[in-house]
Amino acid sequence: MSFFFFFFDKQENPVKKSYKSVSWDKPEKNKGEWSELYTLFKLLADQNLYPIEKNQIDGERLRLPILSIMRYIDQEISVEYLIMEDSNINMNINNEDQRVVEKSDFSYWAKQLFAEMSSIKKKDASFAIPSLNDFREKTCCPKVACVNRKIADNCKDKSDLYIVIHDTLTGQTPKQGFSIKSEIGSAPTLVNASLLTNFHYRLTNPLTQDQIDCVNNMVVKQGNKSVTDVMGRLAKIKELGSELEFCGIQQNKNNEDVFLENLILVDSSMPQILAWLLYTSFSTGERRIDKLTEMITKANPMKFPMTVNTKHYEAKVKRLLMDFALGMLPSQPWEATDLASGVLVVKPSGNIDCYHVLYKDTLEEYLYHDLKFETASATRHDFASIKTDSHGNQYFTLNLQLRFIQ
């Protein structure tokens, strides 16, 4: 009889990262960042969400009781705030520490935090609130702004808070993700400018090198500095007898068309529609998404049949904005499955408006009428100059950035 012995290396359990290892933020933060902490405190004090519905009657808003809120303070560390029957909050910190904080404490410090934010008159100022440090320590908030967790390599969830609600219509208790936007400081962005949001257009008629130099050197005064004159450059290209034809969106460092394919997933014609919106915005100076959509609806560059239905562009643009709001990013593949459930908006009054997918039409209308294109730095994001490739083709680039209107 033979015996075989198998020896295996001892498997060590990975050491779990402690919440105590999370470093504190630098003390100065802007109003948008402080608003994220304010939202946590305010919701734990109010303990209800009231989704906005455009046809609602005063006093008849749907109330969604909050059962718990979860917030990440690190990629590996979350803090869950459970609302107990006595309305106080039981904190579960990464399953390694528990503590109870009274509801009245969250109410008091939410008011103090809002008063501090309101006292700062400059919209984009960064400031510290040292009086809040002890309560931040007590409630495990070393980070003022929420940490967006990774859901895969190079992929992040845009949700800032995860809220378990009691759905009074269905009786269910789903955990739902929400992003936070603030109207207290500088207007927040929905889509940030980057190299990945560059839209490329081919010049239909090549220009001479002298003409290219003329276009690329056009600047305009903005305060005490000179900035790229994007509108002037577009007008000059047209004056010189050339037009722009959309030909693509910037690939990522692996030469993948992530943003382009995301847009196609939203709608097969979306890359072209968004390219037309951008071009119309930069060539006319109109920035509002709703106004620009009306303009391209009249021009109908996609040649949609519109004898019966004239809402093709509006419906598609609303669908795009909804996907941006609920998680789509230019940098990562979008499958429309990891949807957040809405947007929490901190108002100048201190109230928190909840735009929920439960009332999809209201969320769409909010996004459609409250967003605009914004011109980012052409130097930093490498756009608004004519470039020539090795085959002699000439290109001009426009950049996408979406910001809320204040």
N, C-alpha and C positions, 0 to 999 in steps of 0.2 A: 504494500500500500504506500502510495506516495503522498506527501503533504506539501502543499504549496502555501507559502506565506507571502502576503502582499503588504507592503509597507507604504503608507501614504504620508506625505508631508502634513504636518498639523496645520489646519486651516484656522487662521486667526479671524475673529469677528472684527470687521472694520470699526475703528473708533468713531463714535458718533460725535459730530461737532457740537460743542456746547454754545448756547446762546450768549454765555458770558464772554466768549471769544470775539463777538461782533464789535468792531470798533465804532466809536461815535462819529457822527458827521462833524465837519467843521461847523462852528456855531452860526455863521451867517448864511441864511437862506432867503430866497425871494418869496414873494407872496404866493406864487403858484405852488411852490414846494410846501410852504406852511399850510396851504389850503388842503393838502392831502392829509396832513395830521389832523387838521380841524375837522375834516369830514369824518374821520374815525371817531373822534371824541363826540361830535354832534350827533351822529347816528346812534352811538351807545347811550347817549342821554335821551334822545327822542324815542328810540326803539321801534320805529315804524318807518316804512317807505310809503310814499303817496305818488304813484305813477301819474304823470300828466297825460290827460286825454283831451284833444283839441275841442271836443264837443261837450266837455264835462259841465255840470251845473254846480255852482258854489255849494259846498256842504255835502256833495255827493261823490267825492273822490274816493276811489278804491283805496283801502288801507291794507298794507301787507306787513303784518307783525314780523319783526326781526327776531330770529331765534339765536343766531350767532354771527360773528364776523371773523374772518381769518385774514391775516395780513402777513406778508413775508418781510423779514428784516435782513434776510440773506438768502442766497440761492438754496440753501439746505435747511433753513430754520424758519419756521412759521410760528405765529402766536395766534391762538384762537380765543376769542372773547365770547363766552357763553352767557346769555342772559337768563338768570334764574327766576324762579317763581316770585321772589320778593323784589324783582327788578334790579338787584345788584348783579355785578358781573364777575363770573368765575373765569379766571385766566388760565389757560393751559399753554405753557411755554415749551414748545418742542417736546412734549411728553416727558420733561425732566423737572418741571417746577410748576406749582399751582399756587395761585393767590387770589384773594377776593378783593375787589375794589367797588366802593359804593357808587351807585348811579349818580348821586348828587355830586361826587367828585368830578365825574366826566362832564356834567352839566356846568359846574363852576369853571373848570379849565377850558372848556369850549368857549365860554363867554370871554374869559381873559385872553385867550389866543385871538379871538376875532377882534377884540378891542385893540390889541397890539397891532394886528395887521391894518386895521382901519386908521390907526394913528399915523402910519407912514404914508405920506402924501405922494412920494415918487413911485410910479407904478412898477418900475423895474429894479427898485432898490433891494439890496440884500442886507439883512439885519439879524441880530441875535435876540433871543428871548431867554435870558438866563433864569428868570423867575420860574420858567417851565421845567427846568432840568430835573428837579426832584420828582415831579409827577411823571415825566418821561421815563425816569429810572424805574419808578414804581410800576408803570404800565408796559415796560419793556419796549420802549420806542427809541432805540439808539439812532435810528434813521428817521429823518423828518419825512422825506418822500418815500412812497411805497417802492418796494423792489419787485420788478417784473420777473417772474420765475422763468427759467429755461424749461421748455417742454421737449426739446431735442437739440442736437448739435446745431448751433447757429440759429435756433428758433426760440423766440420768446412769446409768452402770453402777454397781451397788452392790458389784461385786467390788473387793477390796482388793489381792489378789495374783493373778497369772496364772501357773499352774504347768503346765509341760510334763512329763507323766509317761510312763513306759513301762508300758502296760497289759499285765501279764503274762498276762492271760486271752485277749486278742485280738491282741497283738503291735503294736497301734497306739500312736502317740505324740501324743495330742491335747493342745492347750492348753486348760486349764480354769480358770475364774474361781472364787475363793473369797472369802467375806467372813470377817472375823475378829471374834470375840467373846471377851471376857476375863472370867474369874471371879476375877481377882486384886483388882481395885478394886471400885468401885460396880457393881452389876449392870447389864449393857448393855441397851439397848433393841432391839427388833426393828422397832417402828413408833414414830416420834417424834410427839408431839402437835403439831398446827398448826391453823390455822383450817380447813384442808382436811379435817381428820379430825373435824369437827363433824357430829353426827347430829341432825336436827331432828324434833321430835315435836309434833303438834297436840293441844291440849287439847280433849277431847270436849265438855266443858261450860264455857262461859266463866265466869271469876271476876270479881268486882267489883274496882275499883281498890284499895280498902282491902285486899282479900284478896291481890291481886298484890303490893302493897307489903309485906304481912306475910311472904309467901313469899320475896320478893327480899332481905329484910333479915335472913334467918336465917343466922347464922354460928356457928362452934364454935371453941373455944380449941384451939390446937395449939402447945404450948410457951408462948412469951410473946406469940404473935400470934393474931389472929382470922382464920380462913379460911372460905371458903364452905362451908356445911353442905349438900352436895349430897343426901345421903341424907335429911336432915331436910326439905329442900324437896320432894323427891319424896313423902315420907310426908304432908306437909301438903297437897299438891295432891290426893292421894287422899282425905284426911280431909275436904276441902272439896267432895267429890263429883264430881271430875273424873278422867279417865284420860288417858293419853298414847297417841297413835297415831302410829307412824312415818310420816313424809311426805317425807323426802328427806335428801340429804347436801350439805354446803356446796359450791357451785360455785367454780371458780377465777375469777380477775379478768376473764377473757374470757367469763364466764357459761357455761362448759362443765362438763358433768357427768363429769369425768375419773375421779374415784374411784368414783363410782356405776357407771360403765360398766365399769371394771376389775373390780369385784366381780361384775357380771352375767356377765362373761366367765368368771370362775372357776366360777360357778354362778348360774343365773337367779334363785334364791331367796336368794342370799348377802346382798344388802343387808338384807333383812328379818331373816335369821338373826342377822347381826351386830348389828343394832339391838336384837333381843331379848336377846342376850348382854349388851350394854352396859346396857340397862335393868335386867335381872336383877341384874347386878353392883352398880350404884349403888343399887338399892333394897333389896338384902339384905346388902351388905357383903362378899359372897364375891368373891374376886379371881381365883382360879385358873381357867384356861381349861378344863381337864378337868372340874372340879367344876361349873362353870357349864353346860357342854355336857350333863352328866348331868341337871342341873336342867331345862333346856328340853326335853330328850328326854322327860322324864316329863310335862311340861306340854303338849308337842307343839303349840305355837302355830301352826305352819304346816299342821297337820292332815294330816301325811303318813300314809299307810296303814302301820301297823307291826305287823300280825298275824304276819308272817313275818320281816321284817328290821327290827330296832330301831336300826340303826347309821346312819340317814340323816344325823343332825346331826353325829355324830362324823366320818364320812367327809368331809362337806363342810367342816367346820372344819379338819380336817387338810390338805385340799387348799388351803384359803386360807392357812394358816400356811406351807405349803411354798412357795407363790408369793411370799409376803412375804419369806421367807428367801432365795429365789433371784433376787430382783430387782424385784418389784413395789413401786411407790411410789404414794402417793395423788396426787402432783403430776404424774405423766406417764403417757401412754397405755401400757397393758400389752398386749403381743401374745403373751406366753408363748413367745417365740422366742429372746430374748437371755438364756437361762437361765444362771446360774452353776451350778457343779457341786457345791457343798456349803458347809459351814461349818466353820471351824477354831476350836476353843475352847481358849483358854489356861487350864489348870487351876491351882489353887493349888500343886500339886506342881511346876509347871514343865513338865509334859508338855503336848503339844498333841493334843487329840482331834480326829479328822477324821470328820465326818459327811458322807457322800458319797451322791449320788443313785444310785450303784451299789447301795447298800443303802437304797432309798427308805423301806421300812417303819421302819427304825431311825431315820432322820432325822425322819420324821413323828412317831414316838413321843417322841423327844427334845423336839421343839417342843411337842407337845400337852401333855406333862406338866411342862414347865419354863417355861411362860409364864403371865403374869398381867396383868390390866388394872391400870393405875395412874392415879391422879387427878392430872392436871396442874393448873397454875394457872388457875382459872376466870376471873380478871381478865385475864390475858395472852391467853387463847385464847377469851374472850368466850362462855362457856357457863354453864349452870345458873341462868339467870334467865328469868322469863316476859317475853316481848315480844309486842306487839300490832301487827299490820300495818294498812295503810290501810283494809282491809275489815273490821276488827274481829276477825279471827282471832287466836287466842292460841297462842304456841309456846313450847316449852321445848327446850333443846339439851343434849346430852351429848357428851363428847369422848372420842375413842379414843386411847389410848397403850398399847403393849404392851412389857413389860419382862420379862427373864428372872428366874427365881427363884433366890435364893442360899441 
